[in-house]
Amino acid sequence: MLRSKALKSVSSSVKALANTSSQKGFLHSSQLIKNNNNDSIRLIKLLEQQTRMFTTSLINSQLTIGPSDSFAGVGSNSQYLEELETQWRQNPSSVPVDWQRYFSGLPEAGTSQQVFQQISQQQTSTGGGAKMIGTSEESASGELVSLIRAYQVYGHACCNLDPLGMFDADLDHTQIPTLQLQNYPNLAKLDPKTPVVLSQGLIKGFLSSSLNNNVQWTLETLLNRLKETYLGTVGYEYMHINDREKCNWIRERIETPTKVEISNDEKKVILERLTFSSMFEEYLANKFPTTKRFGLEGCESLIPGIKSLIDTSSLLGCESFVLGMPHRGRLNVLGNVMRKPLAQIFREFFGKTENKLGSGDVKYHLGTSCKRFLPFTQKEVQLTLVPNPSHLEAVNPVVEGKTRAKQYFAKDEKKEKVMPILLHGDAAFAGQGVVYETMGLSDLKEYSTGGTIHIIVNNQIGFTTNPRNSRSTPYCSDLAKFVSAPIFHVNGDDPESVVRVCKLAAEYRQQFHTDVVVDIVCYRKRGHNELDEPMFTQPKMYKQIAKQENVLSKYSKSLIDTGVVTKEHVDSVEQQAKTVFDNEFARAKTDEKLDITGEVWYLQGSKWDRMKTPHDYSAIRRTGVPMETLKKIGSSVSTLPKDFHPHKGIGRVYEQRQKMIESGEGLDWGMGETLAYATLLEEGFHVRISGQDVERGTFSHRHAVVIDQETEDRYTPLNNISKNQAELTISNSSLSEYAVLGFEYGYSIESPNQLVVWEAQFGDFANGAHTIIDQFVSCAEQKWLRASGLTILLPHGYEGQGPEHSNARMERYLQLVDEDDSTLPEKDPSRTLQIQKTNWQVVNCTTPANIFHALRRQLHRDFRKPLVVFTPKSLLRLKEAASSLSEFAEGTSFRQVIDDETGVITDPSKVKRVVFCSGKVYYDLLLGRKEKNIDNVALVRLEQLAPFPFHRVMEICDKYSNAEVVWCQEEPKNYGAFSFVYFRFLTALKHCQVTKTRDVKYVGRHISASPATGYGSRHTKEQSELVTEALTL
């Protein structure tokens, strides 16, 4: 393990040297440009030489790292190289010889400044002075700087982090040689009382001249403070951050002359919060010993930590907090942080609380939202805990999206008023890819939330998996280094340190608006849940846990021993907690009002209070727009500035759009979609569109953002409609589906007064986001009473592009529809609740006008439902698929079913076959019918698949009463809509008044494991055959 740790240091150091563009100093790119080519070549050779020298010296010395070795103490921090150069300029002998050789080739600058001051021989007779035995001041000075740097870089690896005393949090039980004084030959010979003057202008903390002006260090006192700071119960990991300002900010707060103690008053607050946290778990264990609750035992200090974090952040201007967390400790957070009524939590254990508006969920998945007055800061804050499933870390992007939406509507441009807080388990943080995907959004312009505080409840175990088997990195938190987040590891049995680092994390986030991680190293007192037996797999660990004194007992004793509180005070706080729990428990047994949670949690006190529940009727509204408005807005969004230089192809697109508006004919898909967004923006609705390549559109149809070909300036016509319009946010996302869709879902649940759209690059790419689709989008309203109007666009259609780009797997979304296929819904439009009671809508539009209405319909009603749209590819520019402007005008609306309107069918009674279909295949059938000159086969489009348009289908089947009914699709039989529509057609036909047909014939591709063929010739043959079969009687 020592070999791997040493070689890791080599790798990190070489990486730091190669980082030529991120820092100023001797490796800064601007300086390399100024140097001639020979200098650049010399630098490259030197880097190679030093890498070989260091690696060889490590191996030859059996990996005993000495302070004079090349790169000693550099770590992975390239900013240190600049500091090293400055140090060399001040005192050439203070840096290792290899570095001296390099720096000597650079221009001379600066003056020498000694770190040690030699004691005058005329000192007092006490003899306390130090003599430099066998070494020079300069060598000792260099060793001391290396030692300090070693503590900063490696100290966290040797901290007292494990409450059980069994493990090292970084999975490595070896010592770090560079932290041992005996490995510094010149320093080791010095008298511990030797006075030290530390003076570095660029570096804060122990090496800061400003700090040392007021402190008289000796070698002994400095070493004691180094150990106290870096080898205690907190491990500070920040030297990977390539930003001196951030590192200095941390150093200033931890590298202080003396340890910063928490006041006695604050210690009493910690005690009270820890008491409620610990006794809450104890109370539940006693009252409900055989019920799963995923308790917090072993990490009870989390509660005072979070509460201190919130207190500190509120003092720094934060007004709202959005939390996401797994199931472990959730009930404790709900009760003690969110202040969900304890009686309601207890009643959920009784199994009596029933949500009257939905199916509900287990108690440790539920969320809540509340306003709280913080007594210690005199601030009122909004607290939101987002509900989530057992899919670990899935809630992360949802929290980020909801936070971003809150910031948008609060006009929190600096991102100081709303803060996301994410809690993680150790195995999940290291193992779940969505953690990486979500953190990857943190510095993207349209996704950043100004920094997230991550708190890892580090159980040092997964379900039954040991850390060595659950990650390949030393720490579970190492992933966070890729966004340069500081990481504060802390022993969970030291509540004061937990509070201290949580406050530090809050300050850092508000200062720099970037992510920060608190890794609470703790243990899990019981198994994965209270009914699990952990001794099966971790007998040694759980024998030690059985002996462990709980943190409340240890902390209470320490406060009593130090005179902070008395035994009577401790007893009083515990009695207070017990009284609260007893009173709430008694109320839970009898207060039936606690059962009426549906409307309370669904609507009251939120932006959704004007929205209707799934059980309340909402009128169906027309979504057409007055012709005059359409022409005015259409002209505006089709015009580019005169001094703008678009690509000539894009210029033609906008010229064509102008002609579409002027003539009122030939509006294509891109224009129909643009008009939907434009009219909503003009009506005051915020519109957000996100996904891979959405600005242009995967198939180059949207061009919502136009790039000047000379300056690369960006112009967004949809944000230049009028002065009073709402804002459009449209942004290409990172190459992620899971996190980005989760983000947009979170964004959508914050307010009903917006249209939030996520578009997949190709429809089947949404496969990677199905955790969000399955666990949130499709069922959150039923489980958690959280509505969403999220719109998902999935390009779909068979054009011979192979298995991966043809099929958006429509059947998966239809399978999730909760509509009963054998029950006919209410027909009267003034009474029907069909859409409101269905969990979401699935459409497959064939005209630009219908997508216009489908999008506008999302906001022009008194409820919100997710919308899944299977969008076309080849139809985007197909002339036959165009719409006229009149189809967008006032009095028009979305058409669930489009009957045969071609004029071919003159007498419905003579129709022998009615072919129902959906999407692009309609135009293939239309062309085939025209080529074959067929006039007795009607072609009917199902534009809305779910909720199923039972009554329109019945009307059409009765209209063509002598015809057989066929369902035609491009997809294989086990794909597509057939399995969904078949039984619904049977129900509709059963209730028809005229037609005698009672079955539906299938026409389409045969059952297949692959969604589509990869051979163009086979695709053409299959497509021709299914069209012919559908049209042949």
Rosetta blueprint (number, residue, H / E / L):
1 M L
2 L H
3 R H
4 S H
5 K H
6 A H
7 L H
8 K H
9 S H
10 V H
11 S H
12 S H
13 S H
14 V H
15 K H
16 A H
17 L H
18 A H
19 N L
20 T L
21 S L
22 S L
23 Q L
24 K L
25 G L
26 F L
27 L L
28 H L
29 S H
30 S H
31 Q H
32 L H
33 I H
34 K H
35 N L
36 N L
37 N H
38 N H
39 D H
40 S H
41 I H
42 R H
43 L H
44 I H
45 K H
46 L H
47 L H
48 E H
49 Q H
50 Q H
51 T H
52 R H
53 M H
54 F H
55 T H
56 T H
57 S H
58 L H
59 I H
60 N H
61 S L
62 Q L
63 L L
64 T L
65 I L
66 G L
67 P L
68 S L
69 D L
70 S L
71 F L
72 A L
73 G L
74 V L
75 G L
76 S L
77 N L
78 S L
79 Q H
80 Y H
81 L H
82 E H
83 E H
84 L H
85 E H
86 T H
87 Q H
88 W H
89 R H
90 Q H
91 N L
92 P H
93 S H
94 S H
95 V L
96 P L
97 V H
98 D H
99 W H
100 Q H
101 R H
102 Y H
103 F H
104 S L
105 G L
106 L L
107 P L
108 E L
109 A L
110 G L
111 T L
112 S L
113 Q L
114 Q L
115 V L
116 F E
117 Q L
118 Q L
119 I L
120 S L
121 Q L
122 Q L
123 Q L
124 T L
125 S L
126 T L
127 G L
128 G L
129 G L
130 A L
131 K L
132 M L
133 I L
134 G L
135 T L
136 S L
137 E H
138 E H
139 S H
140 A H
141 S H
142 G H
143 E H
144 L H
145 V H
146 S H
147 L H
148 I H
149 R H
150 A H
151 Y H
152 Q H
153 V H
154 Y H
155 G H
156 H H
157 A H
158 C H
159 C L
160 N L
161 L L
162 D L
163 P L
164 L L
165 G L
166 M L
167 F L
168 D L
169 A L
170 D L
171 L L
172 D L
173 H L
174 T L
175 Q L
176 I L
177 P H
178 T H
179 L H
180 Q L
181 L H
182 Q H
183 N H
184 Y L
185 P H
186 N H
187 L H
188 A H
189 K L
190 L L
191 D L
192 P L
193 K L
194 T L
195 P E
196 V E
197 V L
198 L L
199 S L
200 Q E
201 G L
202 L L
203 I L
204 K L
205 G H
206 F H
207 L H
208 S E
209 S H
210 S H
211 L H
212 N H
213 N L
214 N L
215 V L
216 Q L
217 W E
218 T E
219 L H
220 E H
221 T H
222 L H
223 L H
224 N H
225 R H
226 L H
227 K H
228 E H
229 T H
230 Y H
231 L L
232 G L
233 T L
234 V E
235 G E
236 Y E
237 E E
238 Y L
239 M L
240 H L
241 I L
242 N L
243 D L
244 R H
245 E H
246 K H
247 C H
248 N H
249 W H
250 I H
251 R H
252 E H
253 R H
254 I H
255 E L
256 T L
257 P L
258 T L
259 K L
260 V L
261 E L
262 I L
263 S L
264 N H
265 D H
266 E H
267 K H
268 K H
269 V H
270 I H
271 L H
272 E H
273 R H
274 L H
275 T H
276 F H
277 S H
278 S H
279 M H
280 F H
281 E H
282 E H
283 Y H
284 L H
285 A H
286 N H
287 K H
288 F L
289 P L
290 T L
291 T L
292 K L
293 R L
294 F L
295 G L
296 L L
297 E L
298 G L
299 C L
300 E L
301 S L
302 L H
303 I H
304 P H
305 G H
306 I H
307 K H
308 S H
309 L H
310 I H
311 D H
312 T H
313 S H
314 S H
315 L H
316 L L
317 G L
318 C L
319 E L
320 S E
321 F E
322 V E
323 L E
324 G E
325 M L
326 P L
327 H L
328 R L
329 G L
330 R H
331 L H
332 N H
333 V H
334 L H
335 G H
336 N H
337 V L
338 M L
339 R L
340 K L
341 P L
342 L H
343 A H
344 Q H
345 I H
346 F H
347 R H
348 E H
349 F H
350 F H
351 G L
352 K L
353 T L
354 E L
355 N L
356 K L
357 L L
358 G L
359 S L
360 G L
361 D L
362 V L
363 K H
364 Y H
365 H H
366 L L
367 G L
368 T E
369 S E
370 C E
371 K E
372 R E
373 F E
374 L E
375 P L
376 F L
377 T L
378 Q L
379 K E
380 E E
381 V E
382 Q E
383 L E
384 T E
385 L E
386 V L
387 P L
388 N L
389 P L
390 S L
391 H L
392 L L
393 E L
394 A L
395 V H
396 N H
397 P H
398 V H
399 V H
400 E H
401 G H
402 K H
403 T H
404 R H
405 A H
406 K H
407 Q H
408 Y H
409 F H
410 A L
411 K L
412 D L
413 E L
414 K L
415 K L
416 E L
417 K L
418 V E
419 M E
420 P E
421 I E
422 L E
423 L E
424 H E
425 G E
426 D H
427 A H
428 A H
429 F H
430 A H
431 G H
432 Q L
433 G H
434 V H
435 V H
436 Y H
437 E H
438 T H
439 M H
440 G L
441 L L
442 S L
443 D L
444 L L
445 K L
446 E L
447 Y L
448 S L
449 T L
450 G L
451 G L
452 T L
453 I E
454 H E
455 I E
456 I E
457 V E
458 N E
459 N L
460 Q L
461 I L
462 G L
463 F L
464 T L
465 T L
466 N L
467 P H
468 R H
469 N H
470 S H
471 R L
472 S L
473 T L
474 P L
475 Y L
476 C L
477 S L
478 D H
479 L H
480 A H
481 K H
482 F H
483 V H
484 S L
485 A L
486 P L
487 I E
488 F E
489 H E
490 V E
491 N E
492 G L
493 D L
494 D L
495 P H
496 E H
497 S H
498 V H
499 V H
500 R H
501 V H
502 C H
503 K H
504 L H
505 A H
506 A H
507 E H
508 Y H
509 R H
510 Q H
511 Q H
512 F H
513 H L
514 T L
515 D L
516 V E
517 V E
518 V E
519 D E
520 I E
521 V E
522 C L
523 Y L
524 R L
525 K L
526 R L
527 G L
528 H L
529 N L
530 E L
531 L L
532 D L
533 E L
534 P H
535 M H
536 F H
537 T L
538 Q L
539 P H
540 K H
541 M H
542 Y H
543 K H
544 Q H
545 I H
546 A H
547 K H
548 Q L
549 E L
550 N L
551 V H
552 L H
553 S H
554 K H
555 Y H
556 S H
557 K H
558 S H
559 L H
560 I H
561 D H
562 T L
563 G L
564 V L
565 V L
566 T L
567 K H
568 E H
569 H H
570 V H
571 D H
572 S H
573 V H
574 E H
575 Q H
576 Q H
577 A H
578 K H
579 T H
580 V H
581 F H
582 D H
583 N H
584 E H
585 F H
586 A H
587 R H
588 A H
589 K H
590 T H
591 D L
592 E H
593 K H
594 L H
595 D H
596 I L
597 T L
598 G H
599 E H
600 V H
601 W H
602 Y H
603 L L
604 Q L
605 G L
606 S L
607 K L
608 W L
609 D L
610 R L
611 M L
612 K L
613 T L
614 P L
615 H L
616 D L
617 Y L
618 S L
619 A L
620 I L
621 R L
622 R L
623 T L
624 G L
625 V E
626 P L
627 M H
628 E H
629 T H
630 L H
631 K H
632 K H
633 I H
634 G H
635 S H
636 S H
637 V H
638 S L
639 T L
640 L L
641 P L
642 K L
643 D L
644 F L
645 H L
646 P L
647 H L
648 K H
649 G H
650 I H
651 G H
652 R H
653 V H
654 Y H
655 E H
656 Q H
657 R H
658 Q H
659 K H
660 M H
661 I H
662 E H
663 S H
664 G L
665 E L
666 G L
667 L E
668 D L
669 W H
670 G H
671 M H
672 G H
673 E H
674 T H
675 L H
676 A H
677 Y H
678 A H
679 T H
680 L H
681 L H
682 E H
683 E L
684 G L
685 F L
686 H E
687 V E
688 R E
689 I E
690 S E
691 G E
692 Q L
693 D L
694 V L
695 E L
696 R L
697 G L
698 T L
699 F L
700 S L
701 H L
702 R L
703 H L
704 A L
705 V L
706 V E
707 I E
708 D L
709 Q L
710 E L
711 T L
712 E L
713 D L
714 R E
715 Y E
716 T L
717 P H
718 L H
719 N H
720 N L
721 I L
722 S L
723 K L
724 N L
725 Q L
726 A L
727 E L
728 L E
729 T E
730 I E
731 S E
732 N E
733 S L
734 S L
735 L L
736 S L
737 E L
738 Y H
739 A H
740 V H
741 L H
742 G H
743 F H
744 E H
745 Y H
746 G H
747 Y H
748 S H
749 I L
750 E L
751 S L
752 P L
753 N L
754 Q E
755 L E
756 V E
757 V E
758 W E
759 E E
760 A L
761 Q L
762 F L
763 G H
764 D H
765 F H
766 A H
767 N H
768 G H
769 A H
770 H H
771 T H
772 I H
773 I H
774 D H
775 Q H
776 F H
777 V H
778 S L
779 C L
780 A H
781 E H
782 Q H
783 K H
784 W H
785 L L
786 R L
787 A L
788 S L
789 G L
790 L L
791 T E
792 I E
793 L E
794 L E
795 P E
796 H L
797 G L
798 Y L
799 E L
800 G L
801 Q L
802 G L
803 P L
804 E L
805 H L
806 S L
807 N L
808 A L
809 R L
810 M H
811 E H
812 R H
813 Y H
814 L H
815 Q H
816 L L
817 V L
818 D L
819 E L
820 D L
821 D L
822 S L
823 T L
824 L L
825 P L
826 E L
827 K L
828 D L
829 P L
830 S L
831 R L
832 T L
833 L L
834 Q H
835 I H
836 Q H
837 K H
838 T L
839 N L
840 W L
841 Q E
842 V E
843 V E
844 N L
845 C L
846 T L
847 T L
848 P H
849 A H
850 N H
851 I H
852 F H
853 H H
854 A H
855 L H
856 R H
857 R H
858 Q L
859 L L
860 H L
861 R L
862 D L
863 F L
864 R L
865 K L
866 P L
867 L E
868 V E
869 V E
870 F E
871 T E
872 P L
873 K L
874 S H
875 L H
876 L H
877 R L
878 L L
879 K H
880 E H
881 A H
882 A L
883 S E
884 S L
885 L H
886 S H
887 E H
888 F H
889 A E
890 E L
891 G L
892 T L
893 S L
894 F L
895 R L
896 Q L
897 V E
898 I E
899 D L
900 D L
901 E L
902 T L
903 G L
904 V L
905 I L
906 T L
907 D L
908 P H
909 S H
910 K H
911 V L
912 K L
913 R E
914 V E
915 V E
916 F E
917 C E
918 S L
919 G L
920 K L
921 V H
922 Y H
923 Y H
924 D H
925 L H
926 L H
927 L H
928 G H
929 R H
930 K H
931 E H
932 K H
933 N L
934 I L
935 D L
936 N L
937 V E
938 A E
939 L E
940 V E
941 R E
942 L E
943 E L
944 Q E
945 L E
946 A E
947 P L
948 F L
949 P L
950 F H
951 H H
952 R H
953 V H
954 M H
955 E H
956 I H
957 C H
958 D H
959 K H
960 Y L
961 S L
962 N L
963 A L
964 E E
965 V E
966 V E
967 W E
968 C E
969 Q E
970 E E
971 E E
972 P E
973 K L
974 N L
975 Y L
976 G L
977 A L
978 F H
979 S H
980 F H
981 V H
982 Y H
983 F H
984 R H
985 F H
986 L H
987 T H
988 A H
989 L H
990 K H
991 H L
992 C L
993 Q L
994 V L
995 T L
996 K L
997 T L
998 R L
999 D L
1000 V E
1001 K E
1002 Y E
1003 V E
1004 G E
1005 R E
1006 H L
1007 I L
1008 S L
1009 A L
1010 S L
1011 P L
1012 A L
1013 T L
1014 G L
1015 Y L
1016 G H
1017 S H
1018 R H
1019 H H
1020 T H
1021 K H
1022 E H
1023 Q H
1024 S H
1025 E H
1026 L H
1027 V H
1028 T H
1029 E H
1030 A H
1031 L H
1032 T L
1033 L L
